[in-house]
Amino acid sequence: MRILSELDQEDRKRKLLQAVIHEFIKTGKPVGSAHVASHYRLDLSPATLRNVMAELEEEGFLTHPHTSAGRVPTDKAYRFYVDAIMEVQRLAQMEEDRLSKEYKARQSEIEDVMLSTSKTLSVLSKYTGFVWSPGLERARLRHVELIPLDPQRVLAVLVSDTGMVKHRAVSFDRAVPPEFLDDLRHLLNEELRGKPFAEARESLLDHMDRITQRQLDLSDLARRLAKEAFSIGEEGNMYLDGGGTLLSLPDFQNQEDMRSIAHLLDEKGHLGELIAKEAGASGKKGVVVRIGAENRNPEMKNLSVVSSSYAVNGRQVGILGILGPKRMEYSRMVGVVDAVSRMVSQALQRMAGSERDE
């Protein structure tokens, strides 16, 4: 009998583990040695396959739901699978071209980009697509526009350097002369452009404390605007699509799992914060994959998250990705998320550029 070297034994284990993971991803059913022998060309007898699968189980890569069943991959096995494909995965050119055409056909509004991105991710993955857009506290102010609604009301439009637009109606105790609005618009853009939103309000109030007597009337208007228009909450926006698809998967037919996932999807803001915190904690660039228990929140122990940041002017402004079962085609999901994140970054960059030109 031929004795295999340690390298050959590890290679045999790797190929068998990949076969089991691939089959489980495809069927969602425990995988037996007889099925692997008949469907995969591994040149191993059923008896040898059983022995190797037993070794993989001892090493924590496989487990089985009950004594008579075949094996299913563990989180450790999925991590092995993901690490193996991350280096070589590239989305097929045809799929990338299709994604590119999808984005070119979309309207150029930020909200539309976010909504269509979550939908595109859901459609391509058949799972739940998400886009997390943090609050404006991380963005910088690029432009302020003041639009009179009536003599005593003004619409303040705040545009960030990432292209995000927030607007708020501000009411005054007396009529606001149009020339005051022009002066105030000039003052705000001069004093606040380039400042983080979190600092803009205090910066404006500090400036008003140093204003000359001649500008006191203007100071009163600016104070009211600073207190009302710039009181932007720090909540971000979570765009989700395909939550029902996730709940309908056979992986989550357990009532407790379904309740937990339904609650998680319902609390979108909380989910966005969780995903953003996990992505930030990893310290990694590019696509990040967190499998099952690698998501430190217990609510996500049966889920995998494939995510990537999107950026404008080289600065991260949000996170997008796919929320699905541990049993997913990681190679394809990684490619989809990578391509979509690049396209969103490019779309937002173009939008930011066109607004600057205006």
Buried (B, 14 or more C-beta within 10 A) or exposed (E): EEEEEEEEEEEBBBBBBBBBBBBBBEEEEBBBBEBBBEEBEBEBEBEBBBEBBEBBBEEEBBBBEEEEEBBBBBBBBBBBBBEBBBEEBEBEEEBBEBBBEBBEEBEEEBEEBBBBBBBBBBBBBBBBBBBBBBBBBBBBBBBBBBEBEEEEEBBBBBBBBBBBBBEBEBEBEEEBEEEBBEBBBEBBBEBBBEBBBBBBBEBBBEBBEEBEEEBEEBBBBBBBBBEBBBEBEEEBBBBBBBBEBBBEBEBBEEEEBBEBBBEBBEBBEBBBBBBBEBBEEEEEEEBBBBBBBBBEBEBBBBBBBBBBBBBBEEEBBBBBBBBBBBBBBBBBBBBBBBBBBBBBBBBBBEBBEEBEEE
